[in-house]
Amino acid sequence: NEYGITVEAVAQGSQSDLETAVNGAIATGELPNLTMGFANGLVRWYGLDVIAPLNAYIDDPVYGLSDEVQAGIFPGPYSSGTLPDATQIGIPMHQSAQVFFYNHTWASELGFDGPPETAAEFKEQACAAAAANDADDNPDNDGTGGLVYYPDASQIIPWVWAFGGEILTADGTGYDLNNQAVVDAAIFLNDLVVSGCTLTTPSYPNPEFAGRLALFASSSTAGIPFQAAAMTEAGSTDEWGAIPFPGPEGRYVNAFGQMIGIVSTNPDQDLASWIFLKYLTSPETQSTWIGYTGYFPSQSTTDVGTRPTDDAIWGGALELLDLGKAEPNLAAHGAVRGAIRDAFDAVAVATSQEEIVGILDALNATAAQLVAESE
């Protein structure tokens, strides 16, 4: 490069291995210049004065991001690195999205013209698929057919958005997990389970979706190749693809991905880190990166070549990125995600709306405690 900057890449294994390595480096002081990480990890390290704010670099007249580049960054993944006071602590390297895989062929055979646009239509289709499997001549598929219910936070949060709500307080500093939209989403999901329109799977639901045991299965878009392989293995010729979470208040996908942050060192090294970060996340470099990884770009101006044509399912999912929103980046979010999963496990077997509200009240209290412990 024209600046004479030398970069050494040091692999750290999995994301959890990376976080452990950075936490250890904070203790010893032997830190890298840049690190990847999920947004809540960067926020935690920023609170320890490890991660540098990027606003001055982004807006620098010489080394900053052009107006065109800034306008092209998808707001969902970019907002993951934005603090409530507008401090930017990371730039997205790429993105993926939590979506539903949907069997178009089977839905058509069930009498539906296309994917559901609302939560009510979603229930209608899920229950129709479940009823079809119960009514056929195969007893082995009884109790299947609708939605694979797996209440991971990545799936619960976009349902809340689709019901018109948020899971954070208005100032973005805490959680609001018992507001009306959360209650409405929980009641909807409980109703799906109670109505017999869901199923559970022992692992990733790729074979169940491929075998028409599920009309809907939620997945990260990074799972598209694995689902495609399962369809091939099952000998399925069904047309399928990715659709958003539909609700009475809109349609959403959960946009997420790893961020890259600069570790505060000294002015010269920090500037060199920024120049490399700008290069690594540029539309031109992302074009190459996506060709190898299959992830989606974090910038709309990235040239993805012929991939949408070569892989129509990937291309269809790419069109959903404008519906993407990002989960909160609070330092406590990793722990809160686990609490959301536990709460919506309980929601599935609740026997009344009062019980559901009680579960969400307890979840909200737990989240507040986790936020307090993280400060």
Secondary structure, DSSP 8 states (H G I E B T S, - for coil): -TT----------SHHHHHHHHHHHHHHT---SEEEE-HHHHHHHHHTT-B---HHHHT-TTTS--HHHHHHB-HHHHHTTB-TTS-B--EES-BEEEEEEEEHHHHHHTT-SSS-SSHHHHHHHHHHHHHHHHHSS-GGGTT-EEEE----HHHHHHHHHHTT--SB-TTSSSB--SSHHHHHHHHHHHHHHHTT-EE--SS-SHHHHHTTSEEEEEEEGGGHHHHHHHHHHHT----EEEE-EEETTEEEEEEE--EEEEB---HHHHHHHHHHHHHHTSHHHHHHHHHHH--B-SBTT---TTHHHH-HHHHHHHTTGGGEE-----TTHHHHHHHHHHHHHHHHT--SHHHHHHHHHHHHHHHHHHHHHH-
